[in-house]
Amino acid sequence: MTVLRRQVLRYGAGTAGALALTRTGTAAARTPGRRVAVLGGGPGGLTAAHELAERGFEVTVYERRPVLGGKVRSVPVPGTGTDGRRDLPGEHGHRAVFGFYHNLPDTLRRIPYPGNEEGVYGNLTQVPWQTFVREDGKKDLSYPSTPPASGALTVESVTRMLAGLVAEVGELPPHEAAYFAQRGAILLTSSKERLFGQWEEMDWWTFIRAESGFPKSVEYQRLFGGTAQTLNAFKPSLASTRTCAQGGEAIVYDMLRRGSDGPHNRVFDRPTSEAWVDPWADHLRALGVRFRTGHTVESLTFEGGRITAADARTADGSSVRIKADWFLAGLPADRAKDLWSKEILAADPSLAGTAKLGTIWCQGIQYFLREPTPLHNGHVVYVDSPWALVSIAQGQFWQPGFPATWGDGRARDCLSVVISNWEKPGVLYGKPAAHCTRREVAAEVWAQMKRALEDRGESVLPDDLVHSWHLDPALQDGPGGLSNDEPYLLNGKGSWRHRPETTTAIPNLFICADYARTHSNLDFSSMETANEAGRRAANGVLDAAGSDAERARLFEGYSPPEFALAKRVDAQRYRAGLPHALDLG
């Protein structure tokens, strides 16, 4: 039984009218007045299109780029494939599908892929290890992506686990390791009221007391300020403590095998577009979805209390008017804010907050190597790197073999590196990444990795290992440095109040991007959040249309029952104006 067939049976006879499909998956019938325009072809927009197309809506997706996928798409390097091989696979940055993701894996299972019982989900492969690499001879730490469960989940056991882990990663004084573990225990047992009322309004740097209280070492600041930026693309002095806590909490429970969809850390077994985006687009076409790429949406027309049209410009400069019954905005926040006219903002003032949301740079570079790299078997976090680097050697996870599939046959591996700090001076040129040229970025990142990996004198990354490199094309040289066409959402302190709901006050306008509020699992910028936003936006359309189709399922994140009482007590203390019971300053 195919994945598509299982989907049809799941919805049952009660929704047969909303999901009339032929054996080939092509839409057999359409209900008049159910035209949907999805503005943006990233994960959020494609998720909304998927959910609505399954329920019989006529969906057209408009995307400004020539290909689909948004920031998760692969970016082939033109002209690099020879003798029938595909072009070398560039990308905006490597990505992981974590065990605490739940909405996204459900979608992956529903995208057919030849030979896979569970569809595209079957293209995920576990990353066995994660390594924190230190410089100046400091001890490196490798740990398994799915370590053994560590027994009972109590505040004391989690505090001990955190203290032990942080002591291993760095050369911290014992009292500093214990102090950070205590701060972590506060977050794990904070009530929802305190998370949103207190920790949402405090930046991470302040919460961990990096510069207050008893003297904090440089090592403390680097590990718990810098590593947060490396792992989450957060700026410690700006990021919401609540958001940082959410990510850290999810990782802890994943490591304890609590509420996980699968292994803690997984990657696709080939470039993302080949493994996921292209099969997804094919499946959506089979459901009747139409795609209009090269269409940049520039404005919305608001008349009679509704959105009546959207205007887009094509790649050749032509203007196109988009008519639909329902409009779903899947553009990132930095672009969506330009669509909100005075009339739209008057109809839904909450959309004005979009302009107050910040962005951060988090882009990637790929080094195509002449030999398989001898780096660790998984993600490598360069704790001391000025630019907050994380790398992964991808060839070891990709099928089929790298040199036979991509490039000219001489490139045998792809070392993909994400840069999360674009504001700190580097080691070669003394300039922040944003002020460098593309070539300088390539040289600087290579030098920072060598400095960490070769600090004991051995040769790990000889310069002649590099066949070629590819930097995210969203970054272009300009006066004084680089411009960035695709920054990421910054979950800054207090940003929650500026984020709109997926269902707006305008009855036919919905938001299906990661800056919208999501309430079920995660709400920080990620593929999982975009997927949930797409599901919520689709459900908003179903509600507004009076549809009797089954709503898109929303998957809840894990909440440990062992901490429920502690959270109830903290809620009472918060309402009484008291600090958290463990917060001793």
Sequence and secondary structure as in RCSB ss.txt:
>XXXX:A:sequence
MTVLRRQVLRYGAGTAGALALTRTGTAAARTPGRRVAVLGGGPGGLTAAHELAERGFEVTVYERRPVLGGKVRSV
PVPGTGTDGRRDLPGEHGHRAVFGFYHNLPDTLRRIPYPGNEEGVYGNLTQVPWQTFVREDGKKDLSYPSTPPAS
GALTVESVTRMLAGLVAEVGELPPHEAAYFAQRGAILLTSSKERLFGQWEEMDWWTFIRAESGFPKSVEYQRLFG
GTAQTLNAFKPSLASTRTCAQGGEAIVYDMLRRGSDGPHNRVFDRPTSEAWVDPWADHLRALGVRFRTGHTVESL
TFEGGRITAADARTADGSSVRIKADWFLAGLPADRAKDLWSKEILAADPSLAGTAKLGTIWCQGIQYFLREPTPL
HNGHVVYVDSPWALVSIAQGQFWQPGFPATWGDGRARDCLSVVISNWEKPGVLYGKPAAHCTRREVAAEVWAQMK
RALEDRGESVLPDDLVHSWHLDPALQDGPGGLSNDEPYLLNGKGSWRHRPETTTAIPNLFICADYARTHSNLDFS
SMETANEAGRRAANGVLDAAGSDAERARLFEGYSPPEFALAKRVDAQRYRAGLPHALDLG
>XXXX:A:secstr
  HHHHHHHHH GGGTTT  B TTS B    TT EEEEE  SHHHHHHHHHHHHTT EEEEEESSSSS GGGSEE
E TT   TT B  EEES    EETT  HHHHHHHTS  TT TTGGGGGEEE  EEEEE STT   EEEESS    
S   HHHHHHHHHHHHHHHS   HHHHHHHHHHHHHHHT  HHHHHHTGGGSBHHHHTTTTSSS   HHHHIIII
IHHHHHH   TTTBBHHHHHHHHHHHHHHHTT S SS SEEEESS HIIIIIHHHHHHHHHTT EEEESEEEEEE
EEETTEEEEEEEEETTS EEEE  SEEEE S HHHHGGG  HHHHHH GGGGGGGG EEE  EEEEEEESS    
 SEEEEETT TT EEEEE TTT SS HHHHBTTSS  EEEEEEE   SS  SSSSS GGGS HHHHHHHHHHHHH
HHHTTTS  SS GGGEEEEEE TTEEEETTEEEES  EEE BTTGGGG   SB SSTTEEE STTS   SS  SS
SHHHHHHHHHHHHHHHHHHHT  S           GGGHHHHHHHHHHHHTT   TT   
